[in-house]
């Protein structure tokens, strides 16, 4: 028997960041829509095979075939296909048509895949059949499987039936959902101007015009497909957490699970997922990542697994650990040759699906281990050692240290050692083993996960701090003893019981916050997660009030202060008392979440990992979730038809206060470079516009990079005839413009706005009702509709919401309306995650928000609303008594 592999092979699946990306697959799979989404996200040209052929030959494929015959067409088509790949090697998204079914094309694609991502796109059979002729459908679908042999990545384009428009009545942010429908994908007329476009919407310099809108023939209801596919593309380039850490280090995903203070793996078996009564949404916030265990071999196995990965990504939005079980319980015994062959294919599938983690059993033969390591790409490898029998070595054995060092030498990102034990084994041995490894193995060391398990599950739910296995409380355990007892909630409760976490006091603080629904939302989330924290409103109006509450080390509440959300008048006044603030808070000059920094020693990562711990605190961290809640609401609702194109997309913000600043920052982060501001006091709008124009110029984010580069000074914003003089000049380097009057026409040089945010408060600063606001009709002529965000929610149906509902129902159905409660829910969700380092139960919090508002309207206390008339959703998302 060969010695175990100890030297890693070269990683063959790392691509140049600018390498072009190729999409292949059957007609109807949604390649063109995904291509457009990808091109806009990465700011690349979209090259389509049909149009490229016409550009090269001067005639369409159909005309060429009719004129020269099948043999000449096949020969010329193969030449053009190779030319298309060769001439577009960098910064393109290439969408292949039916040519990719030919042997010549697949040979070219296999060679291309050695240096470029080639993504096989497929979806549910019944969805593809909608776009195929019945006579040749089966033959095409069989031939489609050959794309796996010439692609190095795989994307399952999940279809999710549309469930209705987002509206102000009862919307919870999940009301609209659709996969990438492609009714125009094979109808050239709908894409006559798309076929070779640059991502900024202009000509690409080769005569490829983009005058009409690219998705004119496609669905406008793609609320989730773009999130799925852009996340997939981001994982090809780098680990997304690195950017989040630099921008907002206390945000939930700023640290991967293996580096957090505590983290939990939700174990889901393929055999259970295919036969369960639960919905995928029921697993929300049940773990920091999901381990998908392949323990079953159904018919059409590769597509079944790919669909489950897509479902987890869409419904749960957590990192995926992909595992292949060699000898699953209740399955037939496979010969060794079959095991090695099939499991190599299964491991390869996990890598092709671009999962965040792959658990590699390092006891498998060298060929399997070498294959996985050579094809790992940017997937993190968890080097796993499983000892399932009674002959497992003791934790004191040097063998286990040697296994850890071998995994380290192979370049594994995480090492996991799991052993079956009997009751006679000391419970603290795994912790002693970790201490020994930390002492004798030199740095750098990959994180180490160790635990014992028995027939009743893991011996102690908290044997280690990271990647502890847990289950859903209602999930069966026919095949999995490893996580048969612990849930995330029970593990969290144990943390508090053992003093590993402390009960802290959280607040919402401001001069008028008695109406706040935050306590109801946070308290419901604490109960769901098994946390002993409390959350209450605190009426404060001066910094001295905050010093007495928590800010001073001598205050009674300092040592148990967990964090607070801040309202007026503290968003700017608190900044001098902060040790550190996020990049976003610094850009906005405002903070609405404050956290204690209790880390010892004084390193940032230690501060991040000491959330949920008590102790005296003299330093604080500030962040801003006002902008990000608006950002996420717009991003979720904005269809690909209105995807942000920096050179063209226009937005409108109503108001000039703190929330207007947050809205503008959110729009800038979305990529918008033409933002108009209207305020009934125009000079306040001028001040806001000037602030962001100067800031954007300093950041190199102006609407015209050339103008910004040559402009050495910043100039104030002024108003002329209702708009800035800059409006009339396409070379302006201004991001923000001011509209002086509601009677003004929309500036003809700019597109009608497709993103509108109303920041008009429900109450004036003196507590009196604010004036009702409706949009001037001449500013609502976007032919593709758009998104309207109303931040006020008292009343919920404001005059603007009522106006937009009427417009949507009678004139333009493509408008999506986001009411104030949806934004409030998003703010609470983000604040909860910042303050606790736990994933928020989003559906529960959104439901409680609606219920709390209803009860508030009936004069009931929001502080107890989460315990009253508990909705069915809450019942389905709790761990039981």
N, C-alpha and C positions, 0 to 999 in steps of 0.2 A: 504493500500500500504506500502511495506517494506521501511524502511529508506535507503537512498542511501549508498552503500558500502563506508566505510571510512578507513578500515584497509586492506592492501594488502595481498593476499594469498601467500604462499611460491612459489618461482619460480622453477618449476619442469623440466625445459628444459635447465639446465646448466650442462655441461658434463666435466669430467676430461679432461684436455688438451691432455693426452696421450691415451684416450679411443679409441679403434679401431672404424673405420668407415665402415659401411656395405652398399653396393650398391645392390639394387634389381630392377627388372623390366623385361620387355619382351626381348626376343632375338632380336638383331638388334637395341636396344636402345643406344648402345655405352658404355655399362658399363665397358667393359674390357679396352678400350682405356682411359676412364676417370679414371679408377682404376690405370692405369699406370701413367697417368699425376699426380694424387693425391699422389701416392707413391713417385714419384720423388720429388714433391714439398715439401712434409712433411718429406721426408727421412724415409719412412716406408716400411715394407715388404708388397708385394702384394700377397694375398692368393686367389686362385681361386677354386671354388667348384669342378670342374671336376678333377683337379690334386690332390686336397686333398683326394678325394675319392679313387683315384688310389694309393696314398701313403699309406693310411690306410689299404685298402683291398688287395693291390698287383695286382689288375686287373682293367681294365677300367670299366666304368659303363655298356657299351654295353656288354662286356664279362660276367660281373656278372649277368646281366639280362638273357642272353642266357643260362648260366650255372645253375642258381638257380631258375629262374622263377620270375614272376611279384610280387607275394606276398612276397617272401623272399627279393627281391630287394627293395620293398617299405619300409619294416621294417628296413633293413640295411641302406638304404639311409637316413632315418629319424634319425637313431642313429648317423651316420657320420656327418650329418648336424649339429646336436646339439653339437657334439664333436668339430667340426670346430669352432663354435662360442665360446664355452667355453675355448678352448685351445689357442685362439688368441684374448684375451680380450684387449690387450694393443699394441699400436704402429703398427697397421696393417691396411691395406685397404683390406676388404673382398668382393670379387665379387661373388655374388650368381648366380647360373644358374637356370635351370628350376625347381629345387626342391622348390624354393620359392613360386611356385604356389600351393603347397600342403597345406592342412589344418594344418598338424603337424608342418610344417616349419613356417607357419605364426603365430601359437601360440608361437613358440620359438622366433620368431622375435619380437612379441609384448612384450614379457618379456624382451628381450634384449634391446629394445628401451627405457626402463625405465632408463637405465644408459649409453646408447651408441647412437650416431647418426646413424639412419637407413634412407638412402636416396633412395626414389623412383625415378628412372631415366626413363624418357619417352621423346618422340619426335613426330614429325609430322607422322601421320598415313601412308602417302605415302612413307616415308623414311623407316619405319619399314617393310612395305610390301615387300620391295626389298629383305629382308632376311628371309621371311617366305614362307612356302608352301601355295599355294592358297587354298588348301582343308581345312586347319585348321586355317587360318589366322584370320577370324572373331571371332572364338571361343577363340583363344589365346588373342586377343586384348580385348575382353569382360572380360576374366579372369584377365587380367593385371590390371584392375581397383581395384581389391581386394588388391593390394599392398599398396594402400592408407590407408588401415585399419591396416597395420602392420608396417608402416614406420612413422617416426615423422618429416621427412623433405622431400622436393620435389625439383627435379632439372629438368628443361626442357632443354634437350640437343639440342639446336637450330641448325638446319642445314642451312648453308649459301652456295649457289652454288659457286664452284670455278670459279674465273673470270680471270684466267691467271696468269703467273709468274710475280713476281716483276722484273723489269729490269731497265737499266739505261736510257731507252728512255721513258720519260713521266710517270715514276713511281711516285706515290704520297703517297706511304706507305700503301695504302689500296687495292693494286692490287690483292693480293691473299687472298682468304677467303674461309674457309671450316669448316663445322661442323665436329663432330667426326664420320666419316664413319667407319663402323666396318665390313668390308668384312672378316676379320680374326677372328671375335669374336666367331664364332661357328665352326671354322675350326681348330681343335686342332693341326694340324701339324704346323701351322704358329706360334703357341705359345708354342711349346714343351719345350722351355727352360725358359719361362716366368712364368709359372703357380704359383710358389711360389718363388718370388725373393726378395732379399733385395734391397733397393733403391740405394745402391751404386754399384750395378751391380755384386756383388760377391755372393758366396753361402751363404745361411742364416744359415749355421751350421747344417742343418738337411738333408743334402744330396740333396738339391734342387739347381741344377746347373743353371748357367746363362751364358753359353758359347756363344750362338748365340744371335743376337740382338732381344729384346723383340717385337719390332714393325715391324718385317720383313714382315709381311703380311698385314700391315695396311697402310693407306694413309699417305703420307709425306707432305700433304698440309694443316695441321691443324693450321692455323696461329692465329685463335682467340679462338678456343675451350679451349685451355689451359689457356688463360687469364680469360675467363669466369669462368671456374671451380675452378681455384686456388683462384680467388677473393671470390667465394662462400665458399670455405673451410676456408679462412682467417677470414671471418665474423663469423664463428662458434667459433673461438678461442678468438678474441679480436677485438676492434675497430681499424682498420688499421691506423687511424690518429695519434694515440699515438706514434707509432714508427716514423712517419714522423716528428712529432713535435720535437722529441729528436734529429733527424738527421739534419733537415733543416726547422727551424720554420717559414720561410717566404714562403715555398712552398705552392701551392694552397690548397692541401688537408691536411695541417698540423693542421688546425682548422675545425671542423664540422660547417655546416651552422649556427647553433644557436649561435655560439660564434664569428662569424666574425663581422666586422664593419657594413657591409651591406650584405644581402643575399636575394635571390629571389626564390620562388617556381613556377616552370612551371606547371600549372594545365592541366592535360590531362585526358579527360573522356573516359572510355572504349567505350561508344556508338559512340564517334567521331573517335577513333582510328580504329574501324572496318569498317568505311565508308569514310575515309578521302582520299583526293587526294594527300596530302603531303606524302613524304617519311619520315621514322623515322629519317634519317640523317638530314632532314631540321630543326630538333629541337636542333641541336648541339649548345651549348653555349647560349641557350635561358634562362637558369636558373641554379642556383647552385644545385638544386635537382628537381626531378619530383614527383609531387603528382598524382598517378594513382587512379582515382576515379571510383569505381565500381558502375555504375548507370544503368546497363543493364544485362539481364540474358539470354544470347544466348544458343543455343543448345551446349552440351558438354562444359558447362560453365567453369569448373575447368581447363580443358586443354587450353581453349581459353585465360583465364586470365594468366595462367602460361607462355604461349607463349609470351604474351605482356610484362610481366616482363622480360623475357629473351631478347626480342628485345631491350627494354630500356637499359638493362645492357650492351648489346654488342654494340649498335649503339651510345649511349650517354655517357656511363661510368660515371654516376652521382648517388648519393644516391637516393633511391626510398622511398617515403612516400606512404604507402598503405592505402587507405580510402574506407570505405563501406558506401554508402549513403542509408539511411533508406527509404526515400520517394522521389525517383528521378522523375523529371519532365518527362512527356510524356511516362511514364510507367504505367502499370495497378496498381490499388490499391490492395495491398496484405493484407489478414487478419493478425492480430497481431501474431497469432501462427506461421504462415508461415514466417512472417518477422523475428521473433526471431530465428526460426530454421535455415532458409537459411542463414541469416546474421552471425550466429555463425559459420556455416561452411565456410563462406567467410572470416571471420576474421581468422579462423584457417588456411585457405589456405595461407593467407598472411604471417603468422608466419612460416608455413612449407616452404614457398619459401625463407625464410631467408632474408627478406627485412631489410634495415637499420632502417626504421621508420615505425610505424603503428599509424595512427590517430584513437584513441579510443573515440567514442562519450560517454561521461560520463553521458549523460541523458538516455542511454539505461538501460535495467533492470539489476539487480545485477548479475544474472546468466551469462549474456554475459560479463559484466565487469570483473567478477571474473575469468571466463574461459580464457580471453585474458591475464590477469595479471599473472595467474598461468602458462601459456604456453609461455611467452614472450621470454624466452631464452636471447640472447644478442641483440634482437631488441629493439631499443629505442621507448618508448611509448610517443606519443603526446596526452596528455589529452585535449580533445576538448569540448568546450561548444558553441553550436550554438543557437542563438536567432533570428529566421527568421521572426518573426511577429512584428506588431506595439506595442505589449505589452511588448517588451523587456525592462528589467530594465535599468535605466540610469547608466552611468559610476560612478556616485557618490554613487550608492547604495552599502550598505554593503554586499548584497547578492553576488556580483561578487567577493569581497574579500574572502568570505567564500568558493566560488567555487574554487578559486585559492588554498586556503589552503587545501581543500579536495584533489585536484589533487596532491598537494605536498605530502600529507600524504600517498597517494596511490603509491608513488614512480615514478610518471610520470617524464620523462626526460625533457619534454617541456610542457608548458601549453598554450593553444590557446583559446582565447575568442573572438567571432565574433558576432556582433549584427547588425540587420537591423535598419536603421535610416531614419528619414525624414530630410528635409532641415533645420528644426528649431533647430536641435541639434548642439551645438558648436563644431567646427572642432577640437579643441585642447583637448577635454575631454579624449580621449584615452590616450594621453601622461600624463595628470594629474593623471589618474588612475594608470598608471605604476609607477609614482613617489610615489604615496600613498602606493602601494604594497611594493616598495623598502624600504620605511620608516618603515612600521609597521610589516612586516612579517620577522621573524628572519632568518638568514642564517642557512644552505645552502638553496638557492632558485633556483628552475629550471627556465630557461629562459622563459620569458613571451611574447607572441605574441598577440597583440590586434589590432582590426580595425573595423571601421564602413563600411557598404556597403549599396547600394541602388540598384534600378533597373538599374542604369547606371554603376554599378561596385563599387569597393571600393572607398570610398569618396575622399581620398587623397592617391596617390600611395606610399607616404612615411610617413604614420601615425606612423610606427615603423621602426626600422632599420633592423630587421632580419625577414626572411621568409615571405617577402611581396609577395602576389600572383600576377603572371603575366601570359600572354598568348603569343602564337605565333601570329604575326600580321595577318596571313592569316587563322587562325583557326576560325570556326564558333562559335556562342554563343547561340545556340538554348536552351541549358539547363543550362548555367552557367552565372549568372549575376555577380558573385563575381570577376572575372578577365576579364571583357569584355572590359576594356579600356586600362589598363596598359600593357606595354611590358618592358622587361629588358632595351631595348635601351631608351625608353621614360623616364623610371625611372632614368636611369643614366644621361640623359640630364637634368632632373629636379634637380638632385644633384648638377650639375655644375651651373645651373642657380640660385639656392638658396644659393650658397656658402657653401654647405655641402661637396663639393669636389672642388679642385682647379686645374686649367690648369697648368700642369708642363712641364718641358723640359727634354726630355730623349735623350741619346746620344749613339752612338757607337764610341769608342775612340781607337786610335792606331796610329802608325807612317805611316802606309800605308793602309788606309781604304776607299779610294775614290771609290773603286770598290764594296763596301759592298752593299748587297741587303737588309740589315736589315731595313733601313728607309721605304722602300716600304711595307715590311711585317707588320711592327708595325703600320704604318699610316693607312693601310687598316683595321687592327684590331681595331684601335681607332674609325674609322668611323662606323664600324659594331656595336660596343658596345655603341656608343653615347658619347664618351669621347672627351674632348677638348684638350688633350695633343698634343705635337709635338715631333717629333723624327728626329734627324739630325746627320750626321757624324761630328766628330771633330778630325782633324789631330793634334796629340800631340806626343811629343817624350820624355818629361821629366816630373818629378813630379811637378816641378814648373809650367808647363803648366796646370796640373790638379788643382793646387792651385788657379791659376788665373781663371780657368773655374768654379769650384764648391767646391773644397776641403777646401779652407779657408773660414772662416765665413765672412771675409771682401770682398770676391769676389762678383761680381754683380749677378752671377748665383746661389749662394748658396741657397737662400730662395725659389727658384722655381725649384731646382734640384730634379728630380724624380727618377733617376737611370741611369745606363749606362752598356753596355756590353763592355768588355775590351779585346783588342788584344795586341800583342807585342808592346812595351816592358813592359807592366804594370801588367801582371798576377801575378808575384811574387813581383814586386817592390811596389805594393799597400798595401801589407799585414801589414806593420808596422803602417799604418794609420787607421786600422780597429779596432772597438770596439769589434766586434764579427764576427765569421765566422762559416759556417756550418761544420759538421763533415767531409763531403766529401772534402771541400776545405782544411781543415786542413790535411787530409790524403794525398792529392795530393800536398800540398804546393803551390797551385796556385788558383787564383780567376779570374773568367771571367765575373761576374756580381757584381756590387756594388750598394747598396741601402742606402738612408738616414734613420737615426733612430731619429724620432721626437716625440716619445711617452712621455707623461706626465701623471702620475708620471713615474719614470724611471723603469718600469717593461717591460719585454720582450713582453708580450701579447699586451701592449699598443703601443709599437713600431710597432708590426705587424699590428695593426688595424689603424695606421695613414698613411698608404700608400694613395696616391691621395690627400694628404694635404700639403700645402705649409708652410713655416716657416724656421727660421734660424736653421741650423743643424751643430753640431760639432762632431757627432758620426756617424759611418758608419758600414754597415753589408756587408760581402762578401760571395758569394756562387760560385759554379762551376757547369755549365750545359754542359761542354764539354763531361764529362764522361757519364752523364745521357742521352744525346742525342744519343750517340753510343749505350748505354745499351738498350734503347727503340727500336732503329732500329733493333738490333740483336734479341731482345726478340720477336718482332713482326714477324720476318721472320723465326726464328728457329723452325723447325718442331719437333713434339714429337719424330720422328725417331732419331733426333739428340739432344734430350733434354740433358742438361748438367748433366753428372754423374761425381762427383768430382774425383773419383778414376780412371776414364778412359778418359774423354773428354780432348782433346788437342786443343789449340788455337795458332795462330801465329800472331805476330804484326810486321809490317815492319816499321822501323824508330825508333828513340830514342829521339825525341824532346818532347815538351810539350803535343802535341796531342797523342803521343805514350804512355805517362804516363796516360793520361785520358783513352785510350783504355784498357790498362792493368788493371786499377782500375775497369773499366766497366766489364771486363771479370772475375775479382775476385768476384765482386758483383753478377754476374750471377752464380757463384759457381764453375768456372773452377779453377783447381789446378795444371794444367800443361800448362804453357804459355811459348812459345818460342819467342825470339826476334831476328830479323835480321836487321843489319844496315851496311851500306857500311864502316862506321868507327866503327869497332868492340868494341873498348874500351868505346865508348859512350854507346853502348848497355850494356856493363858490368856494367857501373855506374848505369844505370836504373834498371837492374836486381838486383844488390846489394841493392839498395834503397828499392825495393819492397820485396825482401826476408827478409831483416831486419825488415821492417814494419810488414809484415805478421807474422813473428815469434813473434813479440811483441804483436800482436793481437790474437795469437793462431789460425791463419788461414793457417798454413803450409800444405803441401801435405801429410805429415805423422805426425799425432798428437803425436804418441809415440816418434818419433825421436825429435820432437820439445820440448817435455816435458823434455827430458833428456839432451838437449843441452843448456848449460848455457851461451854460447858466440855466437856471430854472426861471420861468416866468409865471406871474400870477394869472389865475383864471378870471376872465371877465365875461359879461353878458352883453350881447348885442342883438337886438331884434329877437329876443327870446332864446338865443342859442349862442354858443361861443363862436368867435370868428374862426376858430380852428375847424369848426364843423364843415365849412365850405372847402377846405383844403385837404385832399387825400394824402398829402405828405405830412400832415400833422403828427407830432409825436405824443399827443395827448391821449390818455386812456379815458378820462372822464370829461364829459361835457354837461353843461347846465341848460335846461329848458326853462325859459323865463315865465311862460304863461301857458295855461291849459288851453288857450284858444289858438296857440301856434300849431301850424301843420307839422307833421313829422319831417325832419330834414331829409330832403330828397336824395342827398348823397349817401345816405345810410339805409340799410335794410330795416324793415319794421322789426320791433323787438320780439324775440321769441322767449325771453326770460324776463319776467317782471316780478319784483319783490316790493310789496307795500309794507313800509315800516312806520305807518301812521299809528301812534299809540291809541289804545282804547280810552285813556284818560290823559288830560293835560297835566302839567307838573303840579298844578294846584288842586288836582283831584276832580276837576270838572270834566264832563264828557267832551271828547274831542269832536271836531267837525267831521261829518260823514264825508267819505271820499269815494268818487267814482272816476273811472278812467275816461279821458276824452276819447270819443269813438274813433277819431282819426289816428289814434296811436295803437289801434287794435286791428290792423289790416294784414297781419302776417298770413300769407296764403297757406302756411303749414301749421298754423296754431302755435302752441308753445306751452310754457309752464307759468302759472301765476301763483305766487306764494303770498298769503295773507298772514301776517304775524299776529294781528289782533284776534282775540277769540271771545270777547265779551261785548256784543253777542257773537255767537259762532258764525251766523250768517250775516256778515257785515254787508253794507251796501255794495262794496266791491265784489264780494263773493256772489251775491245775488245777481249783479250785473253780468259776471263772467259765466254763471250757470245759464242765464238766458241766452247769452251769445253762443255758448257751446251747444245748447240744445236747438237753437234756431238758425245759426249761421255757419259756425265753424266747429265741428265736433272734435277737432284735434287739440283743443285747449284742455290742459290738465290743471285742476285746481287743488292746491295744497292749503289746508286751513291751519289756523294757529295751533290747534291741539297736536297736529302732527309734528310741528316744529318743537313744541313744548316737550313732547314725548322723546324726540331725538335728543334734545338738550339733557334731559334727565338720564337717558341711556348712556350718553357719553360721560356725563359727570359721575355716574355710578361706576363705570369702568375705570375712570381716572383715579377715583378715590379708594377703590377696593382691590384693584388688580384682578377682578373677576369679570368674566363675560356676563353681560346683562341678559336676563330673560326678556327679550325685546317684545315678543307677542304679549306676554303678561303685562309688562309695563304700559304698553299702548292701550291695552284693554282697561287697565286700572285708571289710566288717564281719562278715558272717555267716561267711565263710571264716576270718577271723582268730579268731573265737570258737571255731569247730570245731577249729582247730588248737591253740588254747590249751587246750581241753579234753583234747586228746591229748598235752599237755605240750610243744608246739612253741612256738618263739619268735614272738611277734606282730610283732617288728621285721622279720622276713623273710617274713611270711605273704603279702604281696602278690605275691611272685615265685613262689610255689609253687602248683601245680595251678591255674593261672590259669583262671577260669571263661570260658565262651564269651562272656558279656556283655562281659568286658573286651576280648576280641579284637575284638569288633564296634565298640568305642568308642575304639580307638586309631588314630593316624594312620599306622600302618605302621612299618617299620624306620627 
